[in-house]
Amino acid sequence: MKAALMVLVSVGLALRLLLLPGEGMIKLDCPYAEKTKFSINLGGFPFFLAAKVMGDKDPEASELLASIKAAKIRIYDRTALGEKKIQEVLSFYKEQLRKPEWEVLVSVKDKESTVGVYSLAKGDIISGLVVLVGGPDELVVINLAGKIDITELSEVGEIAGVDLNLPELSSGR
Protein backbone atom coordinates (compact mmCIF):
# COMPACT_ATOMS: atom_id res chain seq x y z
CA MET A 1 0.00 0.00 0.00
CA LYS A 2 2.81 2.42 0.88
CA ALA A 3 4.57 1.67 -2.42
CA ALA A 4 1.40 2.39 -4.41
CA LEU A 5 0.90 5.65 -2.54
CA MET A 6 4.52 6.66 -3.20
CA VAL A 7 4.08 5.92 -6.92
CA LEU A 8 0.88 8.00 -7.06
CA VAL A 9 2.53 10.93 -5.27
CA SER A 10 5.63 10.70 -7.51
CA VAL A 11 3.51 10.64 -10.67
CA GLY A 12 1.49 13.61 -9.42
CA LEU A 13 4.64 15.61 -8.66
CA ALA A 14 6.18 14.72 -12.02
CA LEU A 15 3.03 15.85 -13.83
CA ARG A 16 3.00 19.09 -11.88
CA LEU A 17 6.58 19.81 -12.92
CA LEU A 18 5.69 19.47 -16.61
CA LEU A 19 3.98 22.85 -16.37
CA LEU A 20 6.21 25.76 -15.48
CA PRO A 21 4.83 27.70 -12.51
CA GLY A 22 2.43 30.32 -13.78
CA GLU A 23 2.50 29.17 -17.40
CA GLY A 24 -1.01 29.56 -18.73
CA MET A 25 -2.38 30.72 -15.38
CA ILE A 26 -3.59 34.13 -14.31
CA LYS A 27 -3.94 35.44 -10.78
CA LEU A 28 -7.35 34.16 -9.73
CA ASP A 29 -7.64 35.43 -6.18
CA CYS A 30 -9.16 38.84 -6.70
CA PRO A 31 -8.19 41.38 -4.01
CA TYR A 32 -11.55 43.12 -4.48
CA ALA A 33 -13.61 40.12 -3.44
CA GLU A 34 -14.07 39.32 0.24
CA LYS A 35 -14.89 35.68 -0.49
CA THR A 36 -15.93 33.33 -3.26
CA LYS A 37 -19.16 31.42 -3.59
CA PHE A 38 -17.16 28.51 -5.03
CA SER A 39 -13.44 27.95 -5.39
CA ILE A 40 -11.42 24.97 -6.62
CA ASN A 41 -7.77 24.42 -7.53
CA LEU A 42 -6.81 21.20 -9.28
CA GLY A 43 -3.33 20.09 -10.31
CA GLY A 44 -2.71 17.71 -13.19
CA PHE A 45 -3.14 14.48 -11.25
CA PRO A 46 -6.99 14.32 -11.32
CA PHE A 47 -6.91 14.89 -15.08
CA PHE A 48 -4.23 12.23 -15.49
CA LEU A 49 -6.42 9.75 -13.59
CA ALA A 50 -9.51 10.71 -15.61
CA ALA A 51 -7.53 10.24 -18.83
CA LYS A 52 -6.48 6.76 -17.70
CA VAL A 53 -10.09 5.87 -16.87
CA MET A 54 -11.26 7.11 -20.29
CA GLY A 55 -8.43 5.18 -21.96
CA ASP A 56 -9.57 3.34 -25.07
CA LYS A 57 -13.25 4.24 -24.56
CA ASP A 58 -12.69 7.75 -25.91
CA PRO A 59 -9.07 8.32 -26.99
CA GLU A 60 -9.61 11.97 -28.03
CA ALA A 61 -11.15 12.91 -24.68
CA SER A 62 -8.48 10.92 -22.87
CA GLU A 63 -5.71 12.77 -24.72
CA LEU A 64 -7.31 16.14 -23.99
CA LEU A 65 -7.71 15.34 -20.29
CA ALA A 66 -4.09 14.18 -20.06
CA SER A 67 -2.95 17.50 -21.53
CA ILE A 68 -4.54 19.58 -18.74
CA LYS A 69 -2.02 20.28 -15.99
CA ALA A 70 -4.04 22.67 -13.81
CA ALA A 71 -7.57 24.01 -13.47
CA LYS A 72 -8.82 26.79 -11.24
CA ILE A 73 -12.40 27.96 -10.91
CA ARG A 74 -13.85 30.87 -8.98
CA ILE A 75 -17.50 31.83 -8.71
CA TYR A 76 -18.48 35.11 -7.12
CA ASP A 77 -21.97 36.35 -6.36
CA ARG A 78 -23.16 39.71 -5.08
CA THR A 79 -22.87 38.68 -1.42
CA ALA A 80 -19.26 37.49 -1.92
CA LEU A 81 -18.25 40.78 -3.50
CA GLY A 82 -19.30 43.07 -0.70
CA GLU A 83 -19.20 46.66 -1.90
CA LYS A 84 -17.53 45.86 -5.22
CA LYS A 85 -19.63 45.36 -8.29
CA ILE A 86 -19.26 42.32 -10.51
CA GLN A 87 -18.03 44.54 -13.34
CA GLU A 88 -15.15 45.82 -11.18
CA VAL A 89 -14.01 42.28 -10.40
CA LEU A 90 -14.42 41.32 -14.06
CA SER A 91 -12.13 44.24 -14.93
CA PHE A 92 -9.48 42.82 -12.56
CA TYR A 93 -9.36 39.64 -14.66
CA LYS A 94 -9.61 41.36 -18.04
CA GLU A 95 -6.66 43.61 -17.14
CA GLN A 96 -4.43 40.53 -16.75
CA LEU A 97 -5.62 39.21 -20.13
CA ARG A 98 -4.67 42.42 -21.96
CA LYS A 99 -1.06 41.27 -22.13
CA PRO A 100 0.02 40.73 -25.75
CA GLU A 101 0.49 36.98 -25.38
CA TRP A 102 -3.19 36.44 -24.47
CA GLU A 103 -5.61 36.38 -27.40
CA VAL A 104 -9.35 37.02 -27.30
CA LEU A 105 -11.15 34.06 -28.88
CA VAL A 106 -14.71 35.08 -28.02
CA SER A 107 -16.13 38.30 -26.62
CA VAL A 108 -19.86 38.82 -26.26
CA LYS A 109 -21.56 41.56 -24.31
CA ASP A 110 -25.22 42.40 -24.02
CA LYS A 111 -27.23 44.53 -21.58
CA GLU A 112 -26.74 42.28 -18.59
CA SER A 113 -23.94 39.82 -19.28
CA THR A 114 -20.43 39.47 -20.60
CA VAL A 115 -18.70 36.35 -21.93
CA GLY A 116 -15.04 36.17 -22.83
CA VAL A 117 -12.78 33.30 -23.84
CA TYR A 118 -9.04 33.96 -23.94
CA SER A 119 -6.11 31.77 -24.92
CA LEU A 120 -2.38 31.76 -24.47
CA ALA A 121 -1.08 29.80 -27.44
CA LYS A 122 2.12 28.89 -29.19
CA GLY A 123 1.28 27.54 -32.64
CA ASP A 124 -1.42 24.89 -32.31
CA ILE A 125 -0.77 24.35 -28.60
CA ILE A 126 -2.76 26.25 -25.98
CA SER A 127 -0.88 26.61 -22.69
CA GLY A 128 -3.63 28.67 -21.05
CA LEU A 129 -7.36 29.08 -21.49
CA VAL A 130 -9.53 31.50 -19.50
CA VAL A 131 -13.31 31.74 -19.60
CA LEU A 132 -15.06 34.72 -17.98
CA VAL A 133 -18.85 34.79 -17.64
CA GLY A 134 -20.31 37.78 -15.83
CA GLY A 135 -23.95 38.56 -15.25
CA PRO A 136 -25.85 40.93 -12.99
CA ASP A 137 -25.64 38.60 -9.97
CA GLU A 138 -22.72 36.25 -10.59
CA LEU A 139 -19.23 36.01 -12.09
CA VAL A 140 -17.62 32.72 -13.15
CA VAL A 141 -13.88 32.50 -13.86
CA ILE A 142 -12.32 29.31 -15.25
CA ASN A 143 -8.59 28.98 -15.96
CA LEU A 144 -7.08 25.85 -17.54
CA ALA A 145 -3.38 25.33 -18.15
CA GLY A 146 -1.41 22.62 -19.87
CA LYS A 147 -0.40 21.69 -23.36
CA ILE A 148 -3.77 21.53 -25.05
CA ASP A 149 -3.73 20.76 -28.77
CA ILE A 150 -6.27 22.98 -30.56
CA THR A 151 -7.09 20.14 -32.96
CA GLU A 152 -7.91 17.80 -30.07
CA LEU A 153 -10.03 20.49 -28.42
CA SER A 154 -11.98 20.95 -31.65
CA GLU A 155 -12.52 17.21 -32.13
CA VAL A 156 -13.63 16.62 -28.53
CA GLY A 157 -16.01 19.56 -28.87
CA GLU A 158 -17.53 18.00 -31.99
CA ILE A 159 -17.94 14.66 -30.19
CA ALA A 160 -19.63 16.43 -27.27
CA GLY A 161 -21.95 18.27 -29.64
CA VAL A 162 -20.31 21.66 -29.07
CA ASP A 163 -19.49 23.59 -32.23
CA LEU A 164 -16.23 25.38 -31.48
CA ASN A 165 -16.25 26.86 -34.98
CA LEU A 166 -12.75 25.53 -35.69
CA PRO A 167 -13.47 23.32 -38.74
CA GLU A 168 -10.18 24.08 -40.47
CA LEU A 169 -8.34 22.59 -37.50
CA SER A 170 -10.19 19.27 -37.46
CA SER A 171 -8.02 16.41 -38.66
CA GLY A 172 -11.04 14.44 -39.89
CA ARG A 173 -10.11 11.31 -37.91
NORMOVEN-V9641 format. One record per backbone hydrogen bond with DSSP energy under -0.5 kcal/mol. CO is the residue of the C=O (numbers start at 0). NH is the residue of the N-H. E is the energy in kcal/mol with one decimal. If there is no record, write none. Layout:
BEGIN
co: (CO | CO)
nh: (NH | NH)
e: (E | E)
END
This chain:
BEGIN
co: (0 | 1 | 2 | 3 | 4 | 5 | 6 | 7 | 8 | 9 | 10 | 11 | 12 | 13 | 14 | 15 | 17 | 19 | 21 | 25 | 27 | 29 | 37 | 39 | 41 | 43 | 44 | 45 | 46 | 47 | 48 | 49 | 50 | 53 | 53 | 54 | 57 | 58 | 59 | 60 | 61 | 62 | 63 | 63 | 64 | 66 | 66 | 68 | 69 | 70 | 71 | 72 | 73 | 74 | 74 | 75 | 76 | 76 | 77 | 78 | 79 | 79 | 80 | 84 | 84 | 85 | 86 | 87 | 88 | 89 | 90 | 91 | 92 | 94 | 95 | 98 | 100 | 102 | 102 | 105 | 107 | 112 | 113 | 114 | 115 | 116 | 116 | 117 | 118 | 118 | 119 | 119 | 121 | 123 | 123 | 124 | 124 | 125 | 126 | 127 | 128 | 129 | 130 | 131 | 132 | 133 | 136 | 137 | 138 | 139 | 140 | 141 | 142 | 143 | 144 | 144 | 146 | 147 | 148 | 149 | 150 | 151 | 152 | 153 | 154 | 155 | 156 | 157 | 160 | 161 | 165 | 165 | 166)
nh: (4 | 5 | 6 | 7 | 8 | 9 | 10 | 11 | 12 | 13 | 14 | 15 | 16 | 17 | 17 | 18 | 19 | 22 | 24 | 27 | 29 | 32 | 74 | 72 | 70 | 47 | 48 | 49 | 50 | 51 | 52 | 53 | 54 | 56 | 57 | 57 | 61 | 62 | 63 | 64 | 65 | 66 | 66 | 67 | 67 | 68 | 146 | 43 | 144 | 41 | 142 | 39 | 140 | 36 | 37 | 138 | 79 | 80 | 81 | 81 | 33 | 34 | 83 | 87 | 88 | 89 | 90 | 91 | 92 | 93 | 94 | 95 | 96 | 97 | 98 | 101 | 120 | 104 | 118 | 116 | 114 | 109 | 133 | 107 | 131 | 104 | 105 | 129 | 102 | 120 | 126 | 127 | 124 | 125 | 149 | 121 | 126 | 147 | 145 | 119 | 143 | 117 | 141 | 115 | 139 | 113 | 77 | 134 | 75 | 132 | 73 | 130 | 71 | 128 | 68 | 69 | 148 | 125 | 152 | 153 | 154 | 155 | 156 | 157 | 158 | 159 | 161 | 160 | 162 | 163 | 168 | 169 | 169)
e: (-2.2 | -2.5 | -2.2 | -2.4 | -2.6 | -2.5 | -2.7 | -2.4 | -2.5 | -2.6 | -2.6 | -2.0 | -1.8 | -0.8 | -0.7 | -1.0 | -0.6 | -2.1 | -1.8 | -0.6 | -1.2 | -1.0 | -2.5 | -2.3 | -2.5 | -2.3 | -2.6 | -2.3 | -2.4 | -2.0 | -2.3 | -2.4 | -2.6 | -2.0 | -0.8 | -0.5 | -2.6 | -2.5 | -2.2 | -2.8 | -2.3 | -1.0 | -0.6 | -0.6 | -1.3 | -0.5 | -2.3 | -0.5 | -2.5 | -3.3 | -2.8 | -2.1 | -2.9 | -3.1 | -1.6 | -2.7 | -0.6 | -1.4 | -0.7 | -0.5 | -1.0 | -1.6 | -1.8 | -0.7 | -1.6 | -2.7 | -2.0 | -1.3 | -1.4 | -2.5 | -2.3 | -1.0 | -1.3 | -1.1 | -0.8 | -1.6 | -0.6 | -0.6 | -2.6 | -2.5 | -3.0 | -2.5 | -3.0 | -2.9 | -3.0 | -3.3 | -1.7 | -2.5 | -3.1 | -0.6 | -3.0 | -1.4 | -1.6 | -0.5 | -2.9 | -2.8 | -0.6 | -2.9 | -1.4 | -2.7 | -3.0 | -2.9 | -2.4 | -2.6 | -2.8 | -2.8 | -1.2 | -3.1 | -2.9 | -2.5 | -2.5 | -2.6 | -2.4 | -2.5 | -2.9 | -1.7 | -0.6 | -3.6 | -2.4 | -2.4 | -2.4 | -2.8 | -2.1 | -2.0 | -2.2 | -2.3 | -3.5 | -1.0 | -0.6 | -1.0 | -1.8 | -0.6 | -0.8)
END
